[in-house]
Amino acid sequence: MTRTPSTLELTAVDDIAALQTIGDAVLVQLPAGITAWAVTGHETIKALLLNPKVSKDPRQWPAWTSGRYDDTWISMWVGVVNMLSTSGTDHARLRRLIAPAFSKPRVNAMLPAIEAIAKELLDDIDQGEPGTTADLRSTYAHPLPMRVICTLFGVPADLHAEVGSLVAAFMDPHADPAATLGTMRRILEELIADKRAHPGNDLTTALVTSRDEETGDRLTEAELIDTLLLVIGAGFETTVHLIGNAIHGVLTHPDNPAVREARSGRRSWDTVIEETLRWAPSIAALPMRFATEDIALPDGTLIKQGDAILAVYLGAGRDHRAHGADAHLFDPTRSIGEHLAFGYGVHRCIGATLARAEAGTALHALFTRFPDLTAAPALGDTEPISGFIAFGRSALPTIPRPVPADERAVQ
Ligand code: HEM
């Protein structure tokens, strides 16, 4: 049945809800005129992510190998050689080189450093007078994961701001792809050269060493650069949105019982974090996968060999068949069950433990320091991040120390 090319466009996260009303898989137009199946059903995504006829290797995508999209935003996702754009043995080799660095024991060992970064940032925010507004995105949700990942990979502090804006550009289909990719690779080449000359106790040095030593899992120079690009990029921008979306959810649902309990220390922040991941996954949709053979979906939809497939994780999180009729609502009292915010199958996120640890530390430290933290009036007007890939907000205006009501009356 259905293979009717739809004229539906997917350019912003807000477009996703409409796709869900049409079907589990809908053929959409992405920016630059790229056609892909946007898959929004929880179970359908899981089945496709395990299907051996679905690959991440762009050589399986005739629209890409034709060169038609070389200069478009998609080149930032498929014109790279790292875990996200490989399948099979190449993917397994690239993944096992870096995944152990993000194991639970390794993440536990990072906790004191994460707590110290949170404290330092909160000390700065605490300088504000009671009643003043603080943008917790630029002062907290963004710098915390940025500093964690840059410390891990030995990226010097003077590069943080530039790396931050380049990584944001990867998530924006309207950014200049050649400039973004070119500048990021140049920075990483310089970082690699520096680590070769001055090895440090960091993950860039570890990757450079494994490239330079004769081991079974040897990396090419291009793979080394693009692996760093992926891990540094994925390693913080996503966590920025997790922390930001959780703060947003908490402050806009102050009366939710689970929110109240977390704020008062009667329950851990884990349920708030898992509900945030389900309700507002940092990666709303992840480009790109490709059908290596025709795939018939249970509803009769036919994905043809060579078609592109976009896993829409926001759709899975809001799928009422998986999460109930109120799936569109933020409610950490719900029994969350399985969510797909970290993906599924062999490409499942290697940084999930670190992301959860950073978010837990960040929320605990923030609400311990500022127990009365509240939304500033402008919070409701903040813009979502541009594009359909990342799901987050551009600002988080809050009032860390509201003026008590009796003092307001005197003023
Ligand atoms: C809230 C934070 C995060 C979210 C929501 C997230 C989400 C995801 C998702 C959805 C995937 C699967 C991509 C696919 O469909 O193929 C993924 C893969 C990946 N993530 Fe994360 N991620 C987060 C944090 C991190 C962190 C902290 C790191 C740090 C190293 C990281 C590194 C990676 C890597 C390297 C992959 C590729 C794995 C593979 O292809 O085998 N992520 N992530």
Boltz pocket constraint, residues with backbone or C-beta under 6 A from the ligand:
constraints:
  - pocket:
      binder: B
      contacts: [[A, 83], [A, 84], [A, 91], [A, 95], [A, 102], [A, 230], [A, 231], [A, 234], [A, 235], [A, 236], [A, 238], [A, 239], [A, 242], [A, 281], [A, 282], [A, 283], [A, 286], [A, 311], [A, 313], [A, 340], [A, 341], [A, 342], [A, 343], [A, 344], [A, 346], [A, 347], [A, 348], [A, 349], [A, 350], [A, 351], [A, 352], [A, 354], [A, 355]]
      max_distance: 6.0
